[in-house]
């Protein structure tokens, strides 16, 4: 068992135990089983934490609505969105960086690195990052390129003691692609819905048990 | 070695000095062409480059650098703001970005380089959890792999015949390459880790089977494997007594195939036998090292 530390990232209202700084988890499950909502809710932290949202398939203003619904506070000085979708610049209460599209993995990664630096300059030293979704990246780029991108991103999150959550809907991908990307992450959370509501199961993280646990995606 | 590329000699030397002070060996170049010459000579673990170079851009350099050193950490270290860099034209290149404008830029760079090299965080393939210890173990066993070639060749010949496949090999995976120390059937001497299926076979203790390599998303775009007409793959890791997977006993064929439970057991036996050969050779080398100083003193120690 790994001792719980005060520095661990916490997940209020979710059946997910605290997670050590520097960790990235892959959250895999069908979008409509509440997986995306779960992955968004994992960005919600105590006041003072920063959040970076990378959106590959919805515009920044839509993502802000989804974040607010998921309980993530979106404030100008503590939230940033890397938007790979919008041609214009939607008005959002967050720092907005636009990238030409989801094929520009170099642009996404570099903006992410630069954001971390500017958060550090503002003394925001705890930052949660969410990527929604890896599925889009796999649709437009080959696995090798997405692998290098994810590895670099995960490395950066580790180096700054951040927390990362990468959402993938495995429905449209070969399991070997999803398994490969999971190998770059310290942990994996799978989501399923057998008709009675969604459940999640955590693997790979020390001190987390591997039972299926029910969660309410609407809270 | 860290390659620092900047057309401004003063800036380049300042970067080199900061990295050298942190204990890194460095090389320098003022141009893309000069940097590519250094890369072609090998040994570059990390490229730190300005974006605006006299004969091109940093991203152009990094894209080509990946052909020479696919595992190298690449960092754009520049005062050019991101909005002025056309990343979209290099969307699949993927590299780190560090703005050089701040007072702490060199310290930040040293931190980023240290972390990138310690965790090899820009490879396009997953690394085993015990990678550092695994490489240390490999050093202990790979000392005299050449001396084992005959014994291992006999094993790969037997395996090739038994399984009826075109190729059977024993390969050791170092930090960047797989070296094939025994081969039944003609194949490669070495392969970059991002090009070999064995990179995935050392991720767990079980036998890895890929029934059709060309249908597997991990390898479908792999030109090396396609040109070698490699279709079927089965590999069992060589596991040291303390649990590190230093290499793979693997089978290839030019037709897709299947592999039974019994086949898996047999392949694991071949891997265990090959590992035993490495272990015996390592112990013999250790014994030689400890007894050599006494050689010539006479007697056989039988007192």
Contacts between the chains, C-beta under 8 A, distances in Angstrom:
chain1	res1	chain2	res2	distance
A	99	B	87	7.5
A	99	B	88	7.6
A	100	B	87	7.6
A	100	B	88	3.7
A	100	B	91	7.7
A	101	B	88	7.1
A	101	B	91	7.9
A	103	B	88	7.6
A	103	B	91	4.6
A	103	B	92	7.4
A	104	B	87	5.5
A	104	B	88	4.5
A	104	B	91	4.0
A	105	B	91	5.6
A	105	B	92	6.4
A	105	B	94	5.4
A	106	B	59	7.1
A	106	B	87	4.5
A	106	B	90	5.1
A	106	B	91	5.5
A	106	B	92	7.3
A	106	B	93	4.9
A	106	B	94	5.5
A	106	B	95	6.4
A	107	B	82	7.7
A	107	B	87	3.4
A	107	B	88	6.1
A	107	B	91	6.8
A	109	B	94	5.8
A	109	B	95	7.4
A	109	B	96	7.4
A	109	B	97	7.6
A	110	B	76	7.0
A	110	B	82	5.7
A	110	B	85	7.7
A	110	B	87	6.2
A	110	B	95	7.2
A	110	B	96	7.4
A	110	B	97	3.6
A	111	B	82	6.0
A	111	B	97	7.9
A	113	B	96	5.7
A	113	B	97	4.9
A	113	B	98	7.0
A	114	B	82	5.8
A	114	B	97	5.8
A	114	B	99	6.4
A	117	B	98	7.4
A	117	B	99	6.6
A	117	B	102	7.9
A	117	B	108	7.2
A	121	B	102	7.7
A	141	B	91	7.5
A	141	B	92	6.1
A	142	B	92	7.8
A	142	B	221	5.1
A	143	B	217	5.1
A	143	B	218	6.1
A	143	B	221	7.6
A	144	B	124	4.7
A	144	B	125	8.0
A	144	B	194	7.2
A	144	B	221	6.3
A	145	B	92	4.4
A	145	B	94	6.7
A	145	B	124	7.4
A	147	B	124	4.9
A	147	B	125	6.4
A	147	B	126	7.5
A	148	B	94	4.7
A	148	B	122	6.2
A	148	B	123	7.1
A	148	B	124	4.0
A	149	B	94	5.0
A	151	B	121	5.8
A	151	B	122	6.5
A	151	B	123	6.0
A	151	B	124	7.2
A	151	B	126	7.7
A	152	B	94	5.8
A	152	B	95	7.7
A	152	B	96	6.7
A	152	B	121	5.9
A	152	B	122	5.3
A	154	B	121	7.3
A	155	B	115	6.8
A	155	B	116	6.8
A	155	B	119	5.5
A	155	B	121	2.7
A	155	B	122	7.4
A	156	B	96	7.5
A	156	B	121	7.6
A	158	B	115	7.6
A	158	B	119	7.0
A	158	B	121	7.7
A	159	B	111	7.4
A	159	B	112	7.2
A	159	B	115	4.3
A	159	B	121	8.0
A	174	B	216	8.0
A	174	B	217	4.9
A	176	B	216	6.1
A	176	B	217	5.7
A	176	B	218	5.9
A	177	B	217	4.8
A	177	B	218	7.6
A	180	B	126	6.5
A	180	B	200	7.9
A	180	B	217	7.9
A	180	B	218	5.9
A	183	B	126	3.6
A	183	B	203	6.5
A	184	B	126	5.7
